[in-house]
Each structure stands twice: as structure tokens, then as C-alpha cells.
Amino acid sequence: MSESSYKLRMMIITALFAAIIGILAQVTIPLPLVPITGQTLALGLAATILGSKYGTISVILYVIIGAIGVPVFSHMQAGLGVVFGPTGGFIIGFAPAAFVIGYYLEKTNFTILNAVIANVIGMLIALLFGTVWLKFIASLTWPAAFASGFAPFIIVGLLKAFLAAWIGIVVRNRLASADLLYTRA
């Protein structure tokens, strides 16, 4: 495959994952300050399948699309008000989380066990960003920020990390075997 063909294919797949993140963001379980959404599952899938570079780009593209007004955030929300609101820390934390997930897998190997470890680390990064942001934006104490921005999401986050790892590795292997994804292996 030529270099330009590879780049075009990766741009299309990266944009597709930005759209997938926006679609799964609409799957929500409402909680008082921060809802449980499918965004983190989708970002885990993007990073597990695409790796650090393209996984992170897909997340950044998703954030930019939402920030400029396309309703891709949970509950069909959009705009800078969402990015800088109470849930903004989670949204901003998605990019470093995706990078770390992909980077960990690239430095080890793309197995389900390594993907679970990487996705758990990524989940913790997103939760830490969100909790710290929530503490300052909502003027909460550290215990209150932890109770509303971290603790409620641990169990569901672990489940989503496992699902992203398992589904991500299966899909990555199938895309690679069909020569639809360049894996540098």
C-alpha cells in the first residue's frame, strides 16, 4: 500500500472513531453532576484499535467537533460551555487517556491482558482529570469531588475498560488480517 493510501485510510478510520465516540456519548446513565456515558468505552476502543497517535487524534477531533457546536457530547450537548463546565475535565482528560492506552500497548504488545491494563490506566487518568476539574469548577471539597467525580465511576469504568480491551483487540486483529489497518507489526 502506498504512503498516501495509508494516510488516507488512517484519516478516514480516525474520523470514524471520532464519530463513534460521539454516538456512544449518547448512551448515558444520568447522575447528579456527571453522567455515566459510553464515551470512555469508545475512547478505549479508539486507542486500543488505532494506537497512541491515531487514537488520540480521534479523541481530539471529537472534542473539537463538540467544542465548535456539533452536539456530540452526552445528551446531545455541544459548545465551549460544556468543555469548560463541570464535565469538561473528563472531556479534556480523554486525550491523555487515549494516548497512554495506545502508548502502553505499542510499548508492550496488543494482547487482551495488556489492553485491560492500558484501559484501566486510561480510565484512571480520565477520572483524575475530571475529579480535579470538578473540584475547582464546582468549588467542591476534595472528598466531595472524589465522591461525585471518581467513586461512582470506578466499577462501571472497570467494566468499560475490560470491554474496550476485549472488543478492541478482537476488532484490531480482524482489521489487520483484512489489511484494513496498518499495525507496524
N, C-alpha and C positions, 0 to 999 in steps of 0.2 A: 504494500500500500504506500502511495506517495505521501510525502510530508504534508502537503496541502490537503489531501484527502483525509489524513489522520486528524489534522487540526479542525477541519470542518465537522467531522464526525464527533469529536470531543466537544465542540461548541454546541452542537445540537443536543447531545446527551446531557451536557451541563445545564442547558436551558430547560430541558425536560425535567431534570431533577429540581430546578427552582420551581417549576410548575407543580411538581408532586408535593413539595413542601407546602406550597400554598393550598393545595387541595386537602392534604391531611391536617392542615391547621384548622380546617372547618369541623373536624371531628373533635368535639370538646365535651368535657365534663365540668360544668361550672362550679367554682368555689368562690368564696367571698372576694378575695383580692386578685388571685391569679388562677386562671382555669387550667385544668389538665388538658393538653391538646396532643394531636398527632404530629406536631411539628418536630419534636425531638426524635420520634421514630423515623421520620422522613430524613432528617439531617444525618442520623446514624446510618441509614441506608445509603445516602449520597456519599458519605465519607468512606463507608466500607466498600462500596462498589467502585467508586471513582478514585479513591486515594486522597492524599492531602491537598494537592493543587486544585484539581477539578471539583472535588467535594466542597472545598472552601469557597471556590468561585461560585458554585451553585447557591450556597447559603448567602453569600454577599449579594448576588443577583436578586435573590428572593427579598432580602432586606431593602435593597434599593427600590425594587418594584413596589413594595409596600409603602416605603417612605414617600415616594412620589405620588401616591394616591390610588394605586390599584388595590382593591380590597382583598388582600391575600392573607392578612393576619387573622387570628381567631375571631369568630363572629363577624366575618366579612368587614373587618375594620381596616383602616389604612391611614397613612399620613405620619408626619413627624410627631404629632401628639401621642401616637401610640409608641413610637420608638423612644420618645423621651418621657413617657408616662410610667406608671408603676410596673408594667411588664417589660419595659424597654431593656432592662438589664439582662433578662433572659434572651431577648432577641439579639442583643449585641453579643452576648456570650455564645451564641450559636456558631459564629465564625471561628473563634479559637477552639471550640469544642470539636468542630468538624476537622480542623487542621490537625489537632492532636490525635484524633481517631485514625485518620489516614496516615499520618506520620508514623504512629506506633505500628500499624500494620505493614507499612513499607519497610520499616527497620527490623521487623521480626519476619513474619510471613502471614499470608492471608488464609488462616485457619479459623474455624468457628471459635475455638478457645481463645486465641489471640483477639479475635473480633469482639468477643464478650468482654474481655479485659479492657480493650480500647474503648468500647462503647460505655462501659461503666465509668471509666476515667472521663470521657467526654460529657456524660450526664452530670458528673460531679462538678466539672468546670462550668457548665451552663447554669447549674443550680447555685454555685458560688457567686457567679456574676450577678444573677438575678436577685439573690438574697442581699448582697451588699448594696446593689442599686435600690432595692425596695426599702432597705433601712434608711437610706438618705432621702429618697424621693418622697416616701410616705411618713418621714420623721418618726420611725419606729425605734424602739429599743432593740438591741441585738437579740435578746430572747424572743421578742415579738416578731422580728424579721425572720429568725430561724423557724419559728412556729408557723408562720404563714407563707414563707418563701422557700423553705427547704424540706422540713419534716414531712409535709403532706405528699411530697412528690418522690420520696425515696423508693417505696415499694413499687409504685407504678413505673418509676424510672428504671428500676432494675428489670422489670418485665419488658419494657420497651427496649432496653439495651440488649437483652437476650434475643428478642425478636429481630431487631435490626442486624445483629450479628449473624444469626442463623439464616434469615432471608437474604441478607446482603451477600454472604459468602456463596450461597446457592446461586443467586442471580448473577453474581460476578463470574463464577465458574462457567455458567451457561453462556453468558455473553462472550466470554473469552473463547470458549470452544466453538462458538458460531462465528468467530473472527469479527465480532461487533465491538469489541473493547480491547484496546491495546493495553496489555498488562506488564510489559517490560520484563517478563519472566524468562 
